[in-house]
Amino acid sequence: MTGNTSEKVVEYTTGGAILMDGVRLRDELIANLAQKIAAEGDPEITLATVLVGDDKPSQVYIKSKQKKALEAGLKSRHNQLGADATQAEVEGVVAELVQDPSVHGILVQLPLPDGLDAERVLDLIPPEKDVDGLTERSMGRLVRGKPGHAPCTPLGVMRLLERYDIPTSGKNAVVVGRSTLVGLPQVLLLGRKGADATVTLAHSRTSDLAKTCRNADIIVAAAGIARLITPDHVKPGAAVIDVGISRTESGIVGDVDFGPVSEVAGAITPMPGGTGPMTIACLMENTYAASKM
């Protein structure tokens, strides 16, 4: 099983569902990666991050990524630009990283400040260094089944399914949400050879979403609508993976109404502590893979 070097520990919710712990699996994957890199003689594998402006959540994300990169045995190089940076200045920094052979992966933290064109910046990154898997060329490679980097969050969902022995082959999966960052690549990853699920793409305008989801053995909720998925959407015993994040007065909540759904599901991710940590773990996996390309 990918990322599983220690004895497998499985915890359960109060409702009896398997708790798919993203923090535990992230730490397993990063420890595995550190061992692998050490066994190779500690080659210098560098992840370069680019942050424009002083957005506090973005700063927290970048610091977390830097910390986990070091734990994984990777080198971290950060590039900070002010909120007043011009399009040309941002593109210039990214272009230098693209040309630098010592940099294996490039991550531009989004969103960029207003007035900057993120697509123009991302288009500079070649697929080999696009460890976030965000560019058009990376998506094209995923569609065509060519070597490249899958977006980290959908890849993290697949790692959770593997780690917790959730079968996908021949199973019905419903992905709720159609973003290019999560929903669309998730459909491709679940449906491609090796995973072999039969995948339905649903969204907020799907007629009778609950009925569509109740046919699923696996639900990936990525619509960004707080507590969209209720027990009425879930077939007993189904695996439910929560990717959505909404900020409410009571704090951060996901697309899944966790407590009630955990009474019905066979396996479920917490929010937070589920897919978020896995996004960072898969960023490190992609950076290692980039060093081999």
C-alpha positions in Angstrom: 0.0 0.0 0.0 1.4 3.4 -1.0 2.9 5.3 1.9 2.4 2.7 4.5 5.7 1.7 6.2 4.4 1.2 9.7 1.6 -1.0 11.0 -1.7 0.3 9.8 -3.7 2.0 12.4 -7.4 2.5 11.7 -9.6 4.8 13.8 -13.4 5.1 13.7 -15.9 7.9 14.2 -18.5 7.7 17.0 -20.9 6.6 14.2 -18.7 3.6 13.4 -17.3 4.9 10.1 -13.6 4.5 9.3 -11.9 7.9 9.9 -9.7 8.6 6.9 -7.0 10.6 8.7 -5.1 12.9 6.3 -2.7 14.1 9.0 -1.6 10.5 9.8 -1.2 9.6 6.1 0.6 12.9 5.3 3.2 12.1 8.0 3.6 8.5 6.7 4.1 9.7 3.1 6.6 12.4 4.1 8.5 10.0 6.3 8.7 7.5 3.4 9.9 10.2 1.1 12.6 11.3 3.6 13.8 7.7 3.8 13.9 7.3 0.0 15.9 10.5 -0.5 18.3 9.6 2.3 18.9 6.2 0.7 19.7 7.9 -2.6 22.5 9.9 -0.8 20.5 13.1 -0.1 20.5 14.6 -3.6 19.5 18.3 -3.7 15.8 18.4 -4.8 14.5 21.9 -4.6 10.9 23.2 -4.4 10.7 26.9 -5.2 7.7 28.8 -3.9 6.5 32.2 -5.1 4.3 34.5 -2.9 3.1 37.9 -4.0 1.7 40.2 -1.4 0.9 39.7 2.3 -2.2 37.6 2.3 -2.2 36.0 5.7 -3.7 32.6 4.8 -1.3 32.3 1.9 1.6 33.0 4.2 0.4 30.2 6.5 0.1 27.8 3.6 3.6 28.7 2.3 5.2 28.2 5.7 3.5 24.8 6.1 4.7 23.7 2.7 8.3 24.9 3.5 8.2 23.0 6.8 7.0 19.8 5.2 9.5 20.0 2.4 12.4 20.1 4.8 10.9 17.2 6.8 10.7 15.2 3.5 14.4 15.9 2.8 13.7 18.5 0.1 15.3 21.9 -0.2 13.0 24.9 0.0 13.6 28.2 -1.8 11.1 31.0 -1.2 10.6 34.0 -3.4 8.6 36.9 -1.8 7.3 39.8 -3.8 5.4 42.8 -2.5 1.7 43.4 -3.1 2.7 46.2 -5.6 4.7 43.8 -7.8 4.0 44.2 -11.5 3.0 41.5 -13.9 6.4 41.7 -15.5 8.2 41.4 -12.1 6.2 38.3 -11.2 6.8 36.7 -14.6 10.5 37.5 -14.4 10.9 35.7 -11.1 9.0 32.6 -12.4 11.0 32.7 -15.7 14.3 32.6 -13.8 13.1 29.6 -11.8 12.1 27.9 -15.0 15.6 28.3 -16.4 17.4 27.3 -13.1 18.4 23.6 -13.4 18.7 23.4 -9.6 15.0 24.0 -9.2 12.9 21.0 -9.8 9.4 22.2 -8.7 7.8 25.6 -8.9 4.7 26.6 -6.9 3.1 30.0 -7.4 0.8 30.6 -4.4 -2.7 31.6 -5.5 -4.6 33.8 -5.5 -2.4 36.6 -6.9 -3.3 40.2 -5.9 -5.9 42.0 -8.0 -4.6 43.2 -11.3 -2.3 40.3 -11.9 -3.0 37.7 -14.5 -2.4 34.3 -12.9 -2.9 32.4 -16.1 0.0 34.2 -17.8 2.2 33.4 -14.8 1.3 29.7 -14.7 1.7 29.4 -18.5 5.4 30.0 -18.0 5.9 26.8 -15.9 6.8 23.7 -18.0 4.9 20.5 -17.1 8.0 18.9 -15.6 8.2 21.7 -13.0 4.5 22.2 -12.5 4.3 20.3 -9.2 0.9 21.8 -8.4 -0.5 20.4 -11.6 -2.3 23.6 -12.4 -1.3 24.5 -16.0 -3.2 23.7 -19.2 -0.3 21.5 -20.3 -0.4 19.5 -17.1 -4.1 19.0 -17.5 -3.6 17.9 -21.1 -1.1 15.4 -20.0 -3.5 14.0 -17.4 -6.2 13.7 -20.0 -3.9 12.0 -22.5 -2.3 9.7 -19.9 1.2 11.2 -20.5 3.8 11.6 -17.8 3.2 14.7 -15.7 2.0 15.9 -12.3 -1.7 15.5 -11.2 -3.1 18.3 -9.1 -2.2 17.7 -5.5 -5.7 17.7 -3.9 -7.3 15.1 -6.3 -4.1 13.0 -6.0 -4.4 13.2 -2.2 -7.9 11.8 -2.4 -6.6 8.8 -4.4 -3.9 8.3 -1.8 -6.5 8.2 1.0 -8.6 5.7 -0.9 -5.5 3.5 -1.3 -4.3 3.8 2.3 -7.7 2.9 3.7 -8.4 0.0 1.4 -11.4 1.6 -0.3 -11.8 -0.3 -3.6 -12.4 1.8 -6.7 -12.3 -0.8 -9.5 -15.8 -1.4 -10.8 -17.3 0.9 -8.2 -19.6 3.9 -8.7 -18.1 7.2 -7.8 -19.7 10.7 -7.8 -17.6 13.8 -7.8 -19.6 16.8 -6.8 -18.0 20.0 -8.2 -16.5 20.7 -11.6 -13.5 23.0 -10.9 -10.4 22.6 -13.0 -8.4 22.4 -9.7 -10.3 19.5 -8.1 -13.5 18.2 -9.7 -12.4 17.6 -13.3 -9.0 16.1 -12.6 -10.7 14.0 -9.8 -13.0 12.5 -12.4 -10.0 11.6 -14.6 -8.0 10.0 -11.8 -10.9 7.9 -10.6 -11.8 6.8 -14.1 -8.4 6.1 -15.6 -6.9 2.6 -15.9 -5.8 1.2 -12.6 -8.5 3.0 -10.6 -11.3 1.8 -13.0 -14.2 3.5 -11.3 -17.4 4.4 -13.1 -17.5 8.1 -12.5 -20.4 10.6 -12.5 -19.7 14.4 -12.5 -22.3 16.3 -10.5 -22.6 19.9 -9.3 -24.9 22.4 -7.6 -27.3 22.4 -10.5 -27.6 18.6 -10.8 -31.3 17.6 -10.7 -31.9 15.6 -7.5 -28.3 15.6 -6.3 -29.2 13.3 -3.4 -30.5 10.6 -5.7 -27.4 10.8 -7.8 -25.1 10.5 -4.8 -27.1 7.6 -3.2 -26.0 5.4 -6.1 -22.3 6.0 -5.3 -19.9 3.8 -3.5 -17.6 6.8 -3.3 -18.5 10.5 -3.0 -16.0 13.2 -3.4 -17.6 16.5 -2.3 -15.8 19.5 -3.8 -18.5 22.1 -4.6 -17.5 24.6 -1.9 -21.0 24.7 -0.4 -21.1 24.2 3.4 -22.7 21.0 4.6 -24.1 20.2 1.1 -23.8 16.5 1.6 -26.2 15.1 4.2 -27.2 11.6 5.2 -29.9 11.7 2.5 -27.1 11.8 -0.1 -25.2 8.8 1.2 -25.7 5.1 0.6 -25.0 3.1 3.8 -21.4 2.0 3.8 -20.2 4.5 1.1 -16.8 6.3 1.4 -17.3 10.1 1.7 -14.3 12.4 1.0 -14.7 16.1 1.9 -12.7 18.6 -0.2 -14.8 21.7 0.2 -13.9 24.5 2.5 -16.3 27.2 3.7 -15.7 29.8 6.4 -18.7 30.3 8.6 -19.4 32.1 11.9 -18.8 28.8 13.7 -15.4 28.3 11.9 -14.2 26.3 8.9 -16.7 23.6 7.7 -16.6 21.3 4.7 -19.1 20.2 2.1 -20.1 17.2 4.2 -22.3 17.4 7.3 -19.7 15.3 9.2 -21.6 14.2 12.3 -24.8 12.9 10.7 -23.1 11.5 7.6 -20.6 9.6 9.7 -23.6 7.7 11.1 -24.3 6.3 7.6 -21.0 6.2 5.8 -18.5 3.4 5.9 -15.5 5.7 5.7 -15.2 9.5 5.9 -12.6 12.3 6.0 -12.7 14.9 8.8 -12.6 18.6 8.0 -10.1 19.9 8.8 -7.5 17.1 8.9 -8.6 15.1 5.9 -7.8 16.2 2.4 -5.9 19.4 3.3 -2.8 17.7 4.8 -2.8 15.3 1.8 -2.5 18.2 -0.6 0.8 19.1 0.9 2.0 15.5 1.0 1.3 15.1 -2.7 3.1 18.3 -3.4 6.2 16.8 -2.0 5.6 13.5 -3.9 5.3 15.5 -7.1 8.5 17.5 -6.4 10.4 14.3 -5.9 8.9 12.9 -9.2 9.9 16.2 -10.9 13.5 15.6 -10.0 13.4 12.3 -12.0 11.9 13.9 -15.1 
